[in-house]
Amino acid sequence: MDVVEFQPAFEEYAFTFGGVAPVRRVAPGSALRLWSDDAFCGALRAVTDLSSEKVDLRYVNPQTGPFYVEGAEPGDTLALHLVSLEPARDWGASAHIPFFGGMTSTDRVVTLQDPLPDTTYIYELNRARGTVTFAARHGDLRIDLPVEPMLGTVGVAPAGGEVRSSLVPDRFGGNMDTPQMRAGATCYLGVNVDGALFSVGDGHYRQGEGEACGTAVEGAMTTTVLVELVKGGAPPWPRIEDDTHWMTVGSSRPLEDAWRIGQSELVHWFGELYGLHAMDAYQLLSQITEAPIANVVDANYSAVVKARKALLPTAAAYGGLHEELRRRAASLF
């Protein structure tokens, strides 16, 4: 299988979902190898670089795409299988940004407190050991942490001609910031416009659940992805399948509404997978689900609701597409 490579120039980045012309047309079944810049567009490279001085808020969370998927129509299901995520630089950056994050005053949670100090952290990548190094700014502690690459943003153009910031997660996917979006996962998104117009970006070398300060170890990423299309069956909200879990993602404010969306979506998906009545699925999932918080800092919060496959009878979503994409992915190497 041929792999199409694409590394955008700065002027080719998208900073919204919707409202952007496609950079390429791709056929279902394509394999793409895509380069994406970090959320700061590479502006933070040293601890002396401050977000208030270096980061242009018009150009944050650059997206590689959108890609027009041939044959995709509203109501279809776009499947994106993440084959590999490879750090594309030898460092990642994180920052405490004034009036942004889960533990500070923000433009939504307004108090009379001063902002937390503008502070940048640089995490050096050791490829041989597969680690990034946390270095305290107010002490001597250094800790090597395992690299666990993920994509903060995976999404399609929204419905109704909407144009949404690449900082926002919603029904179309977007900036969900879930560590579940990693190599080996298949993301299912409902198609809203002809061609789907999907984009990816916001690579993280690692991130804790919740992304508490608002930034992960942000890094440029090379992502290999398989693109497939299922006619019909569009999920109302993003779904993720990997080898071990069924997952749904809800995004809203307050956080409990994001969880409710994810829970409801998994109830309905279990109706499709196992033929369960909604009340039976609700009861079963009440006993087996895990609910990791994806983010509590974006314009909408995101929560994942997931169920372990090992606890359940064998089932196949979209005709066993995840397993088929895993087989195809293995043939790329």
Secondary structure, 3 states (H helix, E strand, C coil): CCEEEECCCHHHCECEECCCCCCEEECCCCEEEEEECCCCCCCCCCCCCCHHHHCCCCCCCCEEEEEEECCCCCCCEEEEEEEEEEECCCEEEEEECCCCCCCCCCCCCCCCCCCCCCEEEEEEEECCCCEEEEECCCCCCEEEEECCCEEEEEECCCCCCCCEECCCEECCEECCCCCCCCCCCEEEEECCCCCEEEEEEEEECCCCCECCCCCCCECCEEEEEEEEEECCCCCCCCEEECCCEEEEEEEECCHHHHHHHHHHHHHHHHHHHHCCCHHHHHHHHHHHCECCEEECCCCCEEEEEEEEHHHCCCCCHHHCHHHHHHHHHHCCC
